[in-house]
């Protein structure tokens, strides 16, 4: 097979900015060369952190999944080949094998997780029960943000930093808010929020001088470019960096243990924690966080058990050795146009693979608690996020042939692709199976397809064996859930879920709701894959992180197609046979009820009702960690103080904020030679022509306004208009 044509992209690195302004420390540049995917780098020998018997673990997981798939494939063949295997039946068999292999792999990995959880010892010497180790090297906490509500972001960051300060080791850590914000009002609100954050930190003790803020005027390469730009400007001053997300919260204990583990293991390049989903208020969000808390540790321990030092990176709540990231993870641009070409969207998988390719260990430590994040509040918000992830993961097909990758790294890339390919495969299997039933019901058999024959060529199946195959498939699919429940029920963890019966009730509710939502997500993800294959780019939008409810008419507009498909499938099944209708009922029910399911699960009131019943509870609700309670209190406090308002007026009437804004403008707000940004030039012309602030704001787009406020002359013009109002 011909190797996909890849090109080495270049990420523009700005020249030194001179004065670093009111929000930044002195620069410490670190080279971050773009990596070649065609040629493997020379791999240096580093201390080996690979666990013993890793081959046997992988043989168990992969060999076990393979054996299960062979048995299931043979049984499915016997189901379909009663009257000879037709073309359509062959298609169904092929798709079934792929889908069963997928769930079998998850099953054996979960069993490996059970073995790991029942064993003793932690990876890289991290023992959460041991006294807190001492950190001696500098670490940066990076908080990338993109058009997020500043109060919410800074509340979680402040709670994290205060928890870190409580460890007594905060002097080793600097905090950077790395904004890619394009909305000018949010940009200025971020600056005001950082100034206020520094004041609050100073009022509580030392440490305000270690809070920094930087906004990029151009979002080159999105989040990967955001982190990469920080590395090239400041990375040389830090041993490692902890990458957070806009909704991340971490305990100081977890941060210090990660930093100490990085110091103690010089051959390790990345350590990924298991973030716990918290803060869910809608029913859908509560279902997600229950599933993550109940099953997540089992699945994560399983992955860590057979990954070893070839583990993966999820893009946040992980510590990365700065030298390893700069030296190995400079991402190239893929050749071609979007959605497949350009910069790599799902950069985290690729960065982990390249770091491992460079000889650094990449580990996951699910036993370390104190890492938190939030989930999408609705099916709609999950679908929007998944659309972007889908595009990024499909891009991994062009990264798979990269020279020098570890075997496990290629498996990670394949599973990332498979997580989205399975939906259209499932849909295709349903439609082909329906076509077989139509053929058997309405089309006369062809008794002599190739001349004289004693038997007709006719689709026929073994219904009894088919039932056994279905039950066996469901068992394999649900085994990880029940293993996780049993581990919870026979340990102290059950108290955090409200007891064994409440945990079982939550499991049943989660399974029911997830089962109803699965056909909806199948159709949505299939549409996303189809759109990407047709060349539609996913774009980049900030995530919704709280209430997911939308007007009913919008829900109808989004999900009428799923409902219509469910009605068509139901009608077709009933026309063929009532038994077929019952067989397809789980899928039909989810699709026909897509609108009420999407609407009701997005409501906070339904989430509250289940919480009052004691269902879908998680330990962080029963006994909230101090850092989460502090974050919630700060969110409520800053909801009014950190409100976003019109940027020019805010700057004009806040001298301290205006001074900080002026001081932080790249290149002093002066246009560099060759900078012919349309937004800047057009925006300056519109601002100059306006006679009032209202007139200027009515003519300026958001990007033009941001460009004007980033220009020294344009800023003065907008301030003058605001003060004259």
C-alpha angles and dihedrals in degrees: 000000000000115000114247112255108252127181130204105244124205125225109209111238114203119233118254109299095216108214108038093212133220097315107043140069124229112294122258105187121210123188115241108184119198109253126234118235092192097058128042115228122238104275114226122215111252133171107290116238097174112131121238121260091025091141091057091049092052091045089055094048100040098030091048092050090048093050092048090049093051091053093046092046092052092049091048090049089054089050093053103035101063092114097021126290112281124201093259092048089050089054091051091049092051094049091045091055092053094047094045091049087054095055093038089056090052090048097052091043089054091051087053087052090055090052090050094047092050091049129075136245134053133244119264092005093290107153112174091197095054123093114279110273124228123255120211105172131072119264130186124215108210121199110185113195135181120192091322123151101272096214093056094046095046093046091061091043093051092049089050093049093047089051089050091049090053089064090064092235103090092116089078093057132074123191124218125189102203109196125196089173116153099181106093094208092053089045093058090041088055091053091049090046093052092050089050091046090054090051092051092047091048091050089055095048138283124337106077090111089064095060112097136178132199130175122196113219090208123042096219110180092351116240096353090052090046093057092039092054090053091051093052092049106035109005095099091072096058135069092206144351132223110214115210132183127231090262097040124124123178135179120242088236092059093045094051093047091051092050092047091049090052090052093047094050109051092178094060120096102178138017118192122201126205106251113213115221110235141162096052112162104163120072092249092051091048091051089052095048092046091051092047093049096043101040102017098081092050094050093043093049088050092053092046090047095060100025095061109167091346095074131139141252125230097196101254146040090042135112119232129190104241094217092053093048094047094045099044113017105062099131121222124217115252115236117252137042128301138309091039100021132056126048119355111258100194090050098157097073091048094046090053091048092050093046089052090046087058091060098260121132117245113199140178119213108191091167092070109091128196100076117118141174139164129247132219112280099223146024088254093055091046089052092051092051092043091053090063093042090048092057092048094048093049087054087064088077086076091048096050095084091055110138118248101016119148116250092245091051090058089049089054091053091047093050090050090055092042093053088071101030091059092069096060089041090054091048091047091050091052093049094045090047089052090050090054090052091049090050092050093047105041111016118079115236121258102232096186108033094156103018128288115002136165091221132042123240098245135150111247133162139195104242096191094052089043089058090052091050090050093050091046091050091051091050092053090046094050100038094091091054094051093044088054090048093050092050088050095044093053096046139058089264090083090073090064090057093050096264136306097296093047089049091051091048090050090050091053093046092047092048092050096048093042089049091053092046094047097078090048092052089044091060094040093050092044088054090049092052090048091049092050092049087053091055103259114149118222094219123204123276132166114257126250107236108175131030113019099187118124132177113287092241090059091050090051090050091052099044108030090101092057089048092049091049090051092051092049091050091047093050093046092048093050091050091053101040139325089231090059090051091054090046091054095038097106090058095038093050094053093048097044090049094043094117098050092039093052092044101045098042089053093060122101091210092064091048090051091049093055090046090054089053088056093246128132091017120153131200092254088064096048094046109011115203113244092246092058093047089050092048092051092049091050092048089056092044095048095042088089101025095049098045117147115243137168107304103217094049091046092052092045093056100040111065095185092050092046092051092050091046092051093047093051098052111118111253089003090290092294122138113246120226109271095022103130098161108171093212091054098045096043092043093052090051092050092048092049093050094049119096096194136032091242090055092049093048092048091056101038121087117217092259093046091050091050090050091050093049088051092055119081095222094040091050091054091049092052092046090052091050091048093050091048092054 
